[in-house]
Each structure stands twice: as C-alpha cells, then as structure tokens.
Amino acid sequence: MTYLIFAEISTYLAFQITRDALIVISGAKAKGREFVYWTEVKNIPNTDLATIERLWLQFSGGKFGYSVQKVGLETEDSK
C-alpha cells in the first residue's frame, strides 16, 4: 500500500514538473496564464520534447511518454 501511495505521489510530481517545464519553455505568455495552448506546442523545440519523452519513458518503465500516448490515441481511433 505504501508503495502505491509513493508511486501516485511520484507520478503526480512528475506531471507537475513536466507541466511547469512546458510552460517555462513556451515563454512569457504561457507563464503568465500558467498553461500552454495546444497551438503553442509546435513552437516548443524538438530537443526539449525529446528530452521530456526520454525521461518519461526511462523513469516510468515505458508506461508514460508522448509515444505511449500516441499509440493509445491511435488504438482508440481505430475502434
């Protein structure tokens, strides 16, 4: 039970850190409103997105990351 709670807290913190990083990377407007519009994502450098992807994949054991989300969305779309 303790491990599960720790895992949930760790995942939540990782989501928050990722969110905060994306806001900072996106610039002053995103920072001011504290979120990133989906239309702004295309302006985030590929190297930054690739770094976030690698970190999520590595530390989640392949359970989280943009590529994992993409597969999930493609699976949903094919239903």
Z-matrix of the N, CA and C atoms (Angstrom, degrees):
N
C 1 1.449
C 2 1.534 1 110.70
N 3 1.327 2 116.83 1 -43.49
C 4 1.461 3 120.83 2 -179.68
C 5 1.520 4 110.67 3 -61.31
N 6 1.342 5 116.86 4 -40.80
C 7 1.462 6 120.60 5 179.04
C 8 1.521 7 110.78 6 -61.79
N 9 1.317 8 117.06 7 -42.14
C 10 1.459 9 121.40 8 -179.74
C 11 1.521 10 110.51 9 -61.93
N 12 1.311 11 117.67 10 -44.53
C 13 1.463 12 121.41 11 178.54
C 14 1.523 13 109.63 12 -62.75
N 15 1.345 14 117.56 13 -44.71
C 16 1.457 15 121.60 14 178.35
C 17 1.523 16 110.47 15 -60.66
N 18 1.321 17 116.67 16 -42.81
C 19 1.467 18 120.93 17 -179.77
C 20 1.523 19 110.62 18 -63.21
N 21 1.323 20 117.46 19 -41.20
C 22 1.463 21 120.95 20 178.85
C 23 1.526 22 110.86 21 -65.51
N 24 1.324 23 117.13 22 -42.60
C 25 1.466 24 121.32 23 178.69
C 26 1.521 25 109.66 24 -64.81
N 27 1.326 26 117.36 25 -44.52
C 28 1.465 27 121.65 26 179.99
C 29 1.520 28 111.21 27 -61.55
N 30 1.325 29 117.14 28 -42.79
C 31 1.458 30 121.04 29 179.27
C 32 1.521 31 110.49 30 -65.35
N 33 1.327 32 116.98 31 -43.43
C 34 1.464 33 121.14 32 178.26
C 35 1.529 34 110.12 33 -59.77
N 36 1.328 35 117.11 34 -46.13
C 37 1.461 36 120.43 35 179.49
C 38 1.526 37 110.95 36 -63.44
N 39 1.316 38 117.33 37 -39.36
C 40 1.465 39 120.54 38 178.19
C 41 1.526 40 110.86 39 -63.59
N 42 1.334 41 117.24 40 -41.05
C 43 1.465 42 120.87 41 176.49
C 44 1.527 43 110.45 42 -61.01
N 45 1.333 44 116.44 43 -43.87
C 46 1.463 45 121.03 44 -179.14
C 47 1.524 46 111.34 45 -64.76
N 48 1.320 47 116.67 46 -42.81
C 49 1.462 48 120.59 47 179.14
C 50 1.527 49 110.33 48 -63.63
N 51 1.325 50 116.33 49 -42.11
C 52 1.471 51 120.77 50 177.97
C 53 1.517 52 110.19 51 -62.91
N 54 1.315 53 116.82 52 -46.96
C 55 1.466 54 122.40 53 179.39
C 56 1.525 55 110.11 54 -57.91
N 57 1.322 56 116.43 55 -48.94
C 58 1.466 57 121.00 56 -179.12
C 59 1.528 58 111.11 57 -61.78
N 60 1.328 59 116.80 58 -41.02
C 61 1.467 60 120.46 59 179.50
C 62 1.521 61 110.90 60 -64.10
N 63 1.330 62 117.14 61 -44.12
C 64 1.462 63 120.27 62 179.40
C 65 1.524 64 111.26 63 -62.24
N 66 1.311 65 117.40 64 -37.32
C 67 1.467 66 121.27 65 177.76
C 68 1.526 67 110.10 66 -64.24
N 69 1.314 68 116.57 67 -47.67
C 70 1.470 69 120.50 68 -179.73
C 71 1.527 70 110.62 69 -62.39
N 72 1.323 71 116.74 70 -45.31
C 73 1.464 72 121.31 71 -179.41
C 74 1.524 73 110.90 72 -61.90
N 75 1.335 74 117.29 73 -33.83
C 76 1.464 75 121.94 74 -175.52
C 77 1.518 76 113.77 75 -75.24
N 78 1.331 77 117.40 76 -16.77
C 79 1.461 78 119.01 77 173.68
C 80 1.520 79 115.44 78 110.86
N 81 1.325 80 113.73 79 -176.28
C 82 1.467 81 122.28 80 -171.51
C 83 1.527 82 113.49 81 -61.88
N 84 1.327 83 117.50 82 -40.97
C 85 1.468 84 119.47 83 -178.80
C 86 1.523 85 111.12 84 -63.52
N 87 1.316 86 115.86 85 -46.01
C 88 1.470 87 120.00 86 178.76
C 89 1.531 88 109.88 87 -64.01
N 90 1.311 89 116.34 88 -39.14
C 91 1.459 90 120.68 89 179.81
C 92 1.518 91 110.43 90 -64.26
N 93 1.321 92 116.68 91 -40.14
C 94 1.458 93 120.93 92 179.97
C 95 1.525 94 113.50 93 -64.87
N 96 1.318 95 116.43 94 -36.33
C 97 1.471 96 119.28 95 -178.89
C 98 1.530 97 112.61 96 -97.17
N 99 1.341 98 116.20 97 -8.97
C 100 1.464 99 123.65 98 176.04
C 101 1.531 100 114.77 99 68.65
N 102 1.324 101 116.52 100 28.57
C 103 1.463 102 120.82 101 171.17
C 104 1.519 103 109.23 102 -159.64
N 105 1.321 104 115.32 103 164.54
C 106 1.464 105 122.33 104 -178.85
C 107 1.524 106 108.16 105 -112.77
N 108 1.332 107 116.22 106 127.69
C 109 1.456 108 119.74 107 172.83
C 110 1.522 109 109.08 108 -70.82
N 111 1.323 110 117.44 109 146.59
C 112 1.460 111 120.17 110 -179.48
C 113 1.519 112 111.08 111 -60.87
N 114 1.329 113 117.08 112 -27.50
C 115 1.467 114 120.56 113 178.84
C 116 1.530 115 111.94 114 -70.35
N 117 1.320 116 117.62 115 -18.42
C 118 1.467 117 121.66 116 179.53
C 119 1.528 118 112.73 117 -85.82
N 120 1.305 119 116.73 118 -15.49
C 121 1.468 120 120.47 119 -176.48
C 122 1.524 121 110.93 120 -60.16
N 123 1.325 122 116.93 121 -35.34
C 124 1.471 123 119.93 122 -179.50
C 125 1.524 124 112.23 123 -62.61
N 126 1.336 125 117.70 124 -18.30
C 127 1.461 126 121.65 125 -179.95
C 128 1.529 127 112.94 126 -91.23
N 129 1.315 128 116.89 127 -6.14
C 130 1.463 129 120.33 128 177.90
C 131 1.532 130 107.76 129 -77.45
N 132 1.330 131 116.83 130 128.41
C 133 1.472 132 119.02 131 -178.15
C 134 1.532 133 112.63 132 -56.03
N 135 1.323 134 115.51 133 138.54
C 136 1.466 135 121.17 134 179.55
C 137 1.517 136 112.52 135 -56.87
N 138 1.330 137 116.53 136 -35.08
C 139 1.469 138 119.12 137 -179.77
C 140 1.524 139 111.20 138 -64.16
N 141 1.334 140 117.08 139 -36.69
C 142 1.468 141 120.52 140 178.28
C 143 1.528 142 110.93 141 -68.49
N 144 1.331 143 116.27 142 -44.13
C 145 1.466 144 119.38 143 178.28
C 146 1.525 145 111.11 144 -64.40
N 147 1.332 146 116.35 145 -38.80
C 148 1.467 147 120.38 146 178.98
C 149 1.527 148 110.90 147 -65.41
N 150 1.317 149 116.93 148 -37.44
C 151 1.468 150 120.66 149 177.79
C 152 1.516 151 110.73 150 -64.93
N 153 1.322 152 116.78 151 -45.34
C 154 1.466 153 121.04 152 178.20
C 155 1.527 154 109.74 153 -61.23
N 156 1.318 155 116.80 154 -43.72
C 157 1.474 156 121.85 155 178.40
C 158 1.528 157 110.81 156 -58.17
N 159 1.334 158 116.75 157 -49.84
C 160 1.475 159 120.81 158 -178.79
C 161 1.526 160 111.15 159 -60.53
N 162 1.327 161 116.79 160 -43.03
C 163 1.466 162 119.90 161 -179.38
C 164 1.529 163 111.59 162 -63.79
N 165 1.335 164 116.42 163 -45.33
C 166 1.467 165 119.56 164 178.87
C 167 1.524 166 111.14 165 -61.56
N 168 1.326 167 116.77 166 -47.05
C 169 1.460 168 120.17 167 -179.32
C 170 1.526 169 111.14 168 -61.72
N 171 1.317 170 116.00 169 -44.29
C 172 1.465 171 120.30 170 -177.18
C 173 1.529 172 111.64 171 -65.37
N 174 1.317 173 116.52 172 -50.49
C 175 1.463 174 119.12 173 -172.08
C 176 1.524 175 114.26 174 -84.82
N 177 1.342 176 117.48 175 -10.32
C 178 1.464 177 119.75 176 176.06
C 179 1.524 178 111.41 177 -102.73
N 180 1.318 179 116.59 178 2.00
C 181 1.458 180 119.67 179 -176.95
C 182 1.525 181 112.34 180 66.53
N 183 1.339 182 115.69 181 30.74
C 184 1.459 183 120.54 182 178.13
C 185 1.521 184 114.88 183 83.42
N 186 1.337 185 117.19 184 8.94
C 187 1.468 186 120.34 185 -178.82
C 188 1.523 187 113.40 186 -86.49
N 189 1.345 188 116.53 187 -23.57
C 190 1.461 189 120.98 188 -177.90
C 191 1.514 190 110.04 189 -130.87
N 192 1.319 191 115.73 190 153.96
C 193 1.461 192 122.59 191 178.43
C 194 1.518 193 108.94 192 145.84
N 195 1.316 194 115.77 193 164.98
C 196 1.465 195 119.69 194 -178.96
C 197 1.522 196 111.83 195 -62.54
N 198 1.318 197 116.59 196 -39.20
C 199 1.465 198 119.51 197 -179.38
C 200 1.528 199 110.93 198 -66.48
N 201 1.325 200 117.49 199 -34.29
C 202 1.467 201 121.56 200 177.78
C 203 1.530 202 109.29 201 -67.54
N 204 1.332 203 116.54 202 -42.13
C 205 1.465 204 120.44 203 178.05
C 206 1.519 205 110.72 204 -63.40
N 207 1.327 206 116.27 205 -40.04
C 208 1.462 207 120.40 206 -179.48
C 209 1.528 208 110.79 207 -61.03
N 210 1.316 209 116.46 208 -45.49
C 211 1.463 210 120.32 209 178.63
C 212 1.533 211 109.87 210 -60.87
N 213 1.311 212 116.68 211 -42.72
C 214 1.461 213 120.37 212 178.85
C 215 1.512 214 112.46 213 -62.17
N 216 1.335 215 116.52 214 -41.71
C 217 1.463 216 120.50 215 178.81
C 218 1.519 217 111.18 216 -67.21
N 219 1.322 218 116.61 217 -41.10
C 220 1.468 219 119.87 218 179.13
C 221 1.529 220 110.11 219 -64.82
N 222 1.314 221 116.95 220 -36.80
C 223 1.466 222 120.97 221 178.09
C 224 1.524 223 110.24 222 -65.15
N 225 1.317 224 116.49 223 -43.01
C 226 1.465 225 121.25 224 178.62
C 227 1.532 226 111.12 225 -64.23
N 228 1.327 227 116.07 226 -41.84
C 229 1.460 228 120.55 227 -178.92
C 230 1.521 229 112.47 228 -64.16
N 231 1.324 230 117.72 229 -28.34
C 232 1.452 231 120.85 230 -177.00
C 233 1.531 232 112.56 231 -82.25
N 234 1.313 233 116.84 232 -5.71
C 235 1.480 234 119.83 233 -179.99
C 236 1.499 235 112.02 234 -79.50
